[in-house]
Amino acid sequence: MANIYSVRLERDERGRIRTKKEDINGRSVEWRYGYDESGRLSEVAQNGVGVERYTYDSAGRRKGVAHRKTC
């Protein structure tokens, strides 16, 4: 019986997730995560296409998110 779901994570030197590769019923999806100079999540890409971008205020609180439709 084949696996229905598997996931593999790759982390950077600070332990943050850089990529997540999922196989779901034979379909592969790769997520990439980018971080700003303060170490905060700044962008997410799915299969090489940016899907979310985050902005922060001067206190480090998330103030906005921009979404891109993927379908």
Jmol script that loads the backbone (N, CA, C; Angstrom):
load data "model"
ATOM      1  N   MET A   1       0.841  -1.184   0.000  1.00  0.00           N
ATOM      2  CA  MET A   1       0.000   0.000   0.000  1.00  0.00           C
ATOM      3  C   MET A   1       0.886   1.248   0.000  1.00  0.00           C
ATOM      4  N   ALA A   2       0.610   2.168  -0.871  1.00  0.00           N
ATOM      5  CA  ALA A   2       1.390   3.401  -0.990  1.00  0.00           C
ATOM      6  C   ALA A   2       1.025   4.383   0.114  1.00  0.00           C
ATOM      7  N   ASN A   3       1.999   5.238   0.430  1.00  0.00           N
ATOM      8  CA  ASN A   3       1.729   6.294   1.405  1.00  0.00           C
ATOM      9  C   ASN A   3       0.741   7.293   0.829  1.00  0.00           C
ATOM     10  N   ILE A   4      -0.198   7.711   1.637  1.00  0.00           N
ATOM     11  CA  ILE A   4      -1.153   8.737   1.231  1.00  0.00           C
ATOM     12  C   ILE A   4      -0.556  10.113   1.454  1.00  0.00           C
ATOM     13  N   TYR A   5       0.257  10.240   2.513  1.00  0.00           N
ATOM     14  CA  TYR A   5       0.823  11.544   2.860  1.00  0.00           C
ATOM     15  C   TYR A   5       2.220  11.360   3.434  1.00  0.00           C
ATOM     16  N   SER A   6       3.142  12.193   2.995  1.00  0.00           N
ATOM     17  CA  SER A   6       4.461  12.266   3.618  1.00  0.00           C
ATOM     18  C   SER A   6       4.917  13.716   3.583  1.00  0.00           C
ATOM     19  N   VAL A   7       5.779  14.070   4.529  1.00  0.00           N
ATOM     20  CA  VAL A   7       6.283  15.439   4.614  1.00  0.00           C
ATOM     21  C   VAL A   7       7.759  15.401   4.985  1.00  0.00           C
ATOM     22  N   ARG A   8       8.523  16.342   4.404  1.00  0.00           N
ATOM     23  CA  ARG A   8       9.943  16.481   4.727  1.00  0.00           C
ATOM     24  C   ARG A   8      10.230  17.957   4.960  1.00  0.00           C
ATOM     25  N   LEU A   9      10.865  18.262   6.080  1.00  0.00           N
ATOM     26  CA  LEU A   9      11.203  19.642   6.424  1.00  0.00           C
ATOM     27  C   LEU A   9      12.702  19.851   6.295  1.00  0.00           C
ATOM     28  N   GLU A  10      13.086  21.028   5.799  1.00  0.00           N
ATOM     29  CA  GLU A  10      14.490  21.439   5.787  1.00  0.00           C
ATOM     30  C   GLU A  10      14.572  22.729   6.585  1.00  0.00           C
ATOM     31  N   ARG A  11      15.547  22.791   7.478  1.00  0.00           N
ATOM     32  CA  ARG A  11      15.683  23.946   8.368  1.00  0.00           C
ATOM     33  C   ARG A  11      16.975  24.694   8.079  1.00  0.00           C
ATOM     34  N   ASP A  12      16.986  25.981   8.431  1.00  0.00           N
ATOM     35  CA  ASP A  12      18.195  26.777   8.293  1.00  0.00           C
ATOM     36  C   ASP A  12      19.044  26.647   9.558  1.00  0.00           C
ATOM     37  N   GLU A  13      20.148  27.385   9.602  1.00  0.00           N
ATOM     38  CA  GLU A  13      21.079  27.292  10.727  1.00  0.00           C
ATOM     39  C   GLU A  13      20.477  27.778  12.047  1.00  0.00           C
ATOM     40  N   ARG A  14      19.391  28.529  11.977  1.00  0.00           N
ATOM     41  CA  ARG A  14      18.717  29.007  13.193  1.00  0.00           C
ATOM     42  C   ARG A  14      17.543  28.107  13.594  1.00  0.00           C
ATOM     43  N   GLY A  15      17.341  27.031  12.864  1.00  0.00           N
ATOM     44  CA  GLY A  15      16.286  26.080  13.188  1.00  0.00           C
ATOM     45  C   GLY A  15      14.932  26.402  12.581  1.00  0.00           C
ATOM     46  N   ARG A  16      14.877  27.460  11.768  1.00  0.00           N
ATOM     47  CA  ARG A  16      13.606  27.837  11.136  1.00  0.00           C
ATOM     48  C   ARG A  16      13.360  26.970   9.910  1.00  0.00           C
ATOM     49  N   ILE A  17      12.106  26.685   9.657  1.00  0.00           N
ATOM     50  CA  ILE A  17      11.763  25.894   8.474  1.00  0.00           C
ATOM     51  C   ILE A  17      11.998  26.746   7.229  1.00  0.00           C
ATOM     52  N   ARG A  18      12.808  26.234   6.295  1.00  0.00           N
ATOM     53  CA  ARG A  18      13.056  26.905   5.016  1.00  0.00           C
ATOM     54  C   ARG A  18      12.190  26.301   3.917  1.00  0.00           C
ATOM     55  N   THR A  19      12.078  24.970   3.911  1.00  0.00           N
ATOM     56  CA  THR A  19      11.223  24.313   2.926  1.00  0.00           C
ATOM     57  C   THR A  19      10.442  23.182   3.588  1.00  0.00           C
ATOM     58  N   LYS A  20       9.250  22.979   3.069  1.00  0.00           N
ATOM     59  CA  LYS A  20       8.414  21.846   3.472  1.00  0.00           C
ATOM     60  C   LYS A  20       7.946  21.185   2.186  1.00  0.00           C
ATOM     61  N   LYS A  21       8.275  19.916   2.034  1.00  0.00           N
ATOM     62  CA  LYS A  21       7.884  19.173   0.841  1.00  0.00           C
ATOM     63  C   LYS A  21       6.863  18.128   1.252  1.00  0.00           C
ATOM     64  N   GLU A  22       5.688  18.219   0.646  1.00  0.00           N
ATOM     65  CA  GLU A  22       4.598  17.299   0.950  1.00  0.00           C
ATOM     66  C   GLU A  22       4.266  16.469  -0.282  1.00  0.00           C
ATOM     67  N   ASP A  23       4.000  15.205  -0.061  1.00  0.00           N
ATOM     68  CA  ASP A  23       3.449  14.334  -1.097  1.00  0.00           C
ATOM     69  C   ASP A  23       2.088  13.885  -0.597  1.00  0.00           C
ATOM     70  N   ILE A  24       1.053  14.241  -1.351  1.00  0.00           N
ATOM     71  CA  ILE A  24      -0.322  13.947  -0.962  1.00  0.00           C
ATOM     72  C   ILE A  24      -0.972  13.169  -2.101  1.00  0.00           C
ATOM     73  N   ASN A  25      -1.242  11.906  -1.866  1.00  0.00           N
ATOM     74  CA  ASN A  25      -1.833  11.043  -2.904  1.00  0.00           C
ATOM     75  C   ASN A  25      -1.085  11.139  -4.229  1.00  0.00           C
ATOM     76  N   GLY A  26       0.256  11.148  -4.177  1.00  0.00           N
ATOM     77  CA  GLY A  26       1.071  11.193  -5.379  1.00  0.00           C
ATOM     78  C   GLY A  26       1.304  12.580  -5.947  1.00  0.00           C
ATOM     79  N   ARG A  27       0.732  13.603  -5.359  1.00  0.00           N
ATOM     80  CA  ARG A  27       0.926  14.986  -5.820  1.00  0.00           C
ATOM     81  C   ARG A  27       1.916  15.675  -4.890  1.00  0.00           C
ATOM     82  N   SER A  28       2.967  16.276  -5.449  1.00  0.00           N
ATOM     83  CA  SER A  28       3.992  16.944  -4.647  1.00  0.00           C
ATOM     84  C   SER A  28       3.725  18.435  -4.561  1.00  0.00           C
ATOM     85  N   VAL A  29       3.898  18.967  -3.364  1.00  0.00           N
ATOM     86  CA  VAL A  29       3.768  20.400  -3.117  1.00  0.00           C
ATOM     87  C   VAL A  29       4.992  20.832  -2.319  1.00  0.00           C
ATOM     88  N   GLU A  30       5.642  21.914  -2.771  1.00  0.00           N
ATOM     89  CA  GLU A  30       6.793  22.437  -2.042  1.00  0.00           C
ATOM     90  C   GLU A  30       6.480  23.838  -1.533  1.00  0.00           C
ATOM     91  N   TRP A  31       6.670  24.032  -0.247  1.00  0.00           N
ATOM     92  CA  TRP A  31       6.496  25.331   0.393  1.00  0.00           C
ATOM     93  C   TRP A  31       7.867  25.876   0.749  1.00  0.00           C
ATOM     94  N   ARG A  32       8.108  27.154   0.460  1.00  0.00           N
ATOM     95  CA  ARG A  32       9.353  27.822   0.863  1.00  0.00           C
ATOM     96  C   ARG A  32       8.992  29.000   1.744  1.00  0.00           C
ATOM     97  N   TYR A  33       9.782  29.175   2.784  1.00  0.00           N
ATOM     98  CA  TYR A  33       9.535  30.232   3.762  1.00  0.00           C
ATOM     99  C   TYR A  33      10.733  31.166   3.792  1.00  0.00           C
ATOM    100  N   GLY A  34      10.460  32.483   3.743  1.00  0.00           N
ATOM    101  CA  GLY A  34      11.505  33.493   3.822  1.00  0.00           C
ATOM    102  C   GLY A  34      11.350  34.308   5.091  1.00  0.00           C
ATOM    103  N   TYR A  35      12.472  34.794   5.590  1.00  0.00           N
ATOM    104  CA  TYR A  35      12.494  35.537   6.845  1.00  0.00           C
ATOM    105  C   TYR A  35      13.207  36.866   6.644  1.00  0.00           C
ATOM    106  N   ASP A  36      12.779  37.881   7.394  1.00  0.00           N
ATOM    107  CA  ASP A  36      13.438  39.179   7.300  1.00  0.00           C
ATOM    108  C   ASP A  36      14.682  39.200   8.190  1.00  0.00           C
ATOM    109  N   GLU A  37      15.388  40.341   8.193  1.00  0.00           N
ATOM    110  CA  GLU A  37      16.633  40.448   8.956  1.00  0.00           C
ATOM    111  C   GLU A  37      16.431  40.308  10.466  1.00  0.00           C
ATOM    112  N   SER A  38      15.207  40.465  10.940  1.00  0.00           N
ATOM    113  CA  SER A  38      14.902  40.275  12.366  1.00  0.00           C
ATOM    114  C   SER A  38      14.462  38.845  12.677  1.00  0.00           C
ATOM    115  N   GLY A  39      14.436  37.991  11.666  1.00  0.00           N
ATOM    116  CA  GLY A  39      14.079  36.594  11.866  1.00  0.00           C
ATOM    117  C   GLY A  39      12.595  36.297  11.802  1.00  0.00           C
ATOM    118  N   ARG A  40      11.803  37.286  11.410  1.00  0.00           N
ATOM    119  CA  ARG A  40      10.345  37.092  11.330  1.00  0.00           C
ATOM    120  C   ARG A  40       9.968  36.547   9.956  1.00  0.00           C
ATOM    121  N   LEU A  41       8.915  35.738   9.937  1.00  0.00           N
ATOM    122  CA  LEU A  41       8.416  35.211   8.669  1.00  0.00           C
ATOM    123  C   LEU A  41       8.014  36.377   7.770  1.00  0.00           C
ATOM    124  N   SER A  42       8.560  36.423   6.559  1.00  0.00           N
ATOM    125  CA  SER A  42       8.251  37.538   5.663  1.00  0.00           C
ATOM    126  C   SER A  42       7.545  37.108   4.382  1.00  0.00           C
ATOM    127  N   GLU A  43       7.749  35.865   3.954  1.00  0.00           N
ATOM    128  CA  GLU A  43       7.081  35.423   2.736  1.00  0.00           C
ATOM    129  C   GLU A  43       6.943  33.910   2.699  1.00  0.00           C
ATOM    130  N   VAL A  44       5.928  33.474   1.965  1.00  0.00           N
ATOM    131  CA  VAL A  44       5.653  32.052   1.767  1.00  0.00           C
ATOM    132  C   VAL A  44       5.420  31.843   0.275  1.00  0.00           C
ATOM    133  N   ALA A  45       6.047  30.816  -0.268  1.00  0.00           N
ATOM    134  CA  ALA A  45       5.855  30.472  -1.678  1.00  0.00           C
ATOM    135  C   ALA A  45       5.417  29.017  -1.777  1.00  0.00           C
ATOM    136  N   GLN A  46       4.535  28.759  -2.735  1.00  0.00           N
ATOM    137  CA  GLN A  46       4.075  27.396  -3.003  1.00  0.00           C
ATOM    138  C   GLN A  46       4.490  27.036  -4.416  1.00  0.00           C
ATOM    139  N   ASN A  47       5.278  25.976  -4.556  1.00  0.00           N
ATOM    140  CA  ASN A  47       5.773  25.525  -5.862  1.00  0.00           C
ATOM    141  C   ASN A  47       6.403  26.669  -6.656  1.00  0.00           C
ATOM    142  N   GLY A  48       7.181  27.502  -5.966  1.00  0.00           N
ATOM    143  CA  GLY A  48       7.919  28.583  -6.608  1.00  0.00           C
ATOM    144  C   GLY A  48       7.151  29.865  -6.844  1.00  0.00           C
ATOM    145  N   VAL A  49       5.895  29.909  -6.452  1.00  0.00           N
ATOM    146  CA  VAL A  49       5.066  31.107  -6.647  1.00  0.00           C
ATOM    147  C   VAL A  49       4.754  31.709  -5.279  1.00  0.00           C
ATOM    148  N   GLY A  50       5.083  32.991  -5.104  1.00  0.00           N
ATOM    149  CA  GLY A  50       4.793  33.656  -3.837  1.00  0.00           C
ATOM    150  C   GLY A  50       3.298  33.720  -3.580  1.00  0.00           C
ATOM    151  N   VAL A  51       2.870  33.256  -2.403  1.00  0.00           N
ATOM    152  CA  VAL A  51       1.445  33.253  -2.089  1.00  0.00           C
ATOM    153  C   VAL A  51       1.096  34.177  -0.930  1.00  0.00           C
ATOM    154  N   GLU A  52       2.063  34.479  -0.059  1.00  0.00           N
ATOM    155  CA  GLU A  52       1.811  35.407   1.047  1.00  0.00           C
ATOM    156  C   GLU A  52       3.066  36.208   1.341  1.00  0.00           C
ATOM    157  N   ARG A  53       2.852  37.476   1.724  1.00  0.00           N
ATOM    158  CA  ARG A  53       3.948  38.350   2.141  1.00  0.00           C
ATOM    159  C   ARG A  53       3.482  39.084   3.388  1.00  0.00           C
ATOM    160  N   TYR A  54       4.331  39.105   4.408  1.00  0.00           N
ATOM    161  CA  TYR A  54       3.976  39.692   5.698  1.00  0.00           C
ATOM    162  C   TYR A  54       4.775  40.959   5.958  1.00  0.00           C
ATOM    163  N   THR A  55       4.129  41.934   6.607  1.00  0.00           N
ATOM    164  CA  THR A  55       4.804  43.159   7.032  1.00  0.00           C
ATOM    165  C   THR A  55       4.590  43.342   8.528  1.00  0.00           C
ATOM    166  N   TYR A  56       5.508  44.079   9.143  1.00  0.00           N
ATOM    167  CA  TYR A  56       5.508  44.262  10.592  1.00  0.00           C
ATOM    168  C   TYR A  56       5.659  45.734  10.932  1.00  0.00           C
ATOM    169  N   ASP A  57       5.129  46.121  12.091  1.00  0.00           N
ATOM    170  CA  ASP A  57       5.295  47.499  12.545  1.00  0.00           C
ATOM    171  C   ASP A  57       6.612  47.630  13.313  1.00  0.00           C
ATOM    172  N   SER A  58       6.903  48.837  13.797  1.00  0.00           N
ATOM    173  CA  SER A  58       8.180  49.096  14.466  1.00  0.00           C
ATOM    174  C   SER A  58       8.331  48.329  15.777  1.00  0.00           C
ATOM    175  N   ALA A  59       7.233  47.855  16.349  1.00  0.00           N
ATOM    176  CA  ALA A  59       7.285  47.059  17.580  1.00  0.00           C
ATOM    177  C   ALA A  59       7.418  45.558  17.279  1.00  0.00           C
ATOM    178  N   GLY A  60       7.464  45.200  16.001  1.00  0.00           N
ATOM    179  CA  GLY A  60       7.618  43.803  15.619  1.00  0.00           C
ATOM    180  C   GLY A  60       6.325  43.021  15.510  1.00  0.00           C
ATOM    181  N   ARG A  61       5.202  43.724  15.598  1.00  0.00           N
ATOM    182  CA  ARG A  61       3.897  43.054  15.471  1.00  0.00           C
ATOM    183  C   ARG A  61       3.516  42.951  13.997  1.00  0.00           C
ATOM    184  N   ARG A  62       2.955  41.822  13.646  1.00  0.00           N
ATOM    185  CA  ARG A  62       2.522  41.658  12.255  1.00  0.00           C
ATOM    186  C   ARG A  62       1.396  42.637  11.990  1.00  0.00           C
ATOM    187  N   LYS A  63       1.560  43.468  10.959  1.00  0.00           N
ATOM    188  CA  LYS A  63       0.525  44.466  10.662  1.00  0.00           C
ATOM    189  C   LYS A  63      -0.203  44.207   9.360  1.00  0.00           C
ATOM    190  N   GLY A  64       0.346  43.365   8.534  1.00  0.00           N
ATOM    191  CA  GLY A  64      -0.336  43.120   7.272  1.00  0.00           C
ATOM    192  C   GLY A  64       0.103  41.835   6.614  1.00  0.00           C
ATOM    193  N   VAL A  65      -0.785  41.337   5.780  1.00  0.00           N
ATOM    194  CA  VAL A  65      -0.478  40.165   4.973  1.00  0.00           C
ATOM    195  C   VAL A  65      -1.110  40.365   3.601  1.00  0.00           C
ATOM    196  N   ALA A  66      -0.329  40.092   2.576  1.00  0.00           N
ATOM    197  CA  ALA A  66      -0.828  40.167   1.207  1.00  0.00           C
ATOM    198  C   ALA A  66      -0.923  38.742   0.682  1.00  0.00           C
ATOM    199  N   HIS A  67      -2.083  38.383   0.143  1.00  0.00           N
ATOM    200  CA  HIS A  67      -2.329  37.041  -0.387  1.00  0.00           C
ATOM    201  C   HIS A  67      -2.350  37.094  -1.906  1.00  0.00           C
ATOM    202  N   ARG A  68      -1.861  36.055  -2.516  1.00  0.00           N
ATOM    203  CA  ARG A  68      -1.956  35.909  -3.962  1.00  0.00           C
ATOM    204  C   ARG A  68      -2.748  34.647  -4.239  1.00  0.00           C
ATOM    205  N   LYS A  69      -3.713  34.746  -5.114  1.00  0.00           N
ATOM    206  CA  LYS A  69      -4.505  33.566  -5.470  1.00  0.00           C
ATOM    207  C   LYS A  69      -3.613  32.587  -6.221  1.00  0.00           C
ATOM    208  N   THR A  70      -3.765  31.305  -5.896  1.00  0.00           N
ATOM    209  CA  THR A  70      -2.932  30.278  -6.524  1.00  0.00           C
ATOM    210  C   THR A  70      -3.699  29.432  -7.528  1.00  0.00           C
ATOM    211  N   CYS A  71      -4.993  29.670  -7.681  1.00  0.00           N
ATOM    212  CA  CYS A  71      -5.752  28.879  -8.656  1.00  0.00           C
ATOM    213  C   CYS A  71      -6.662  29.762  -9.454  1.00  0.00           C
TER     214      CYS A  71
END
end "model"
wireframe off; spacefill off
backbone 0.3
color backbone group
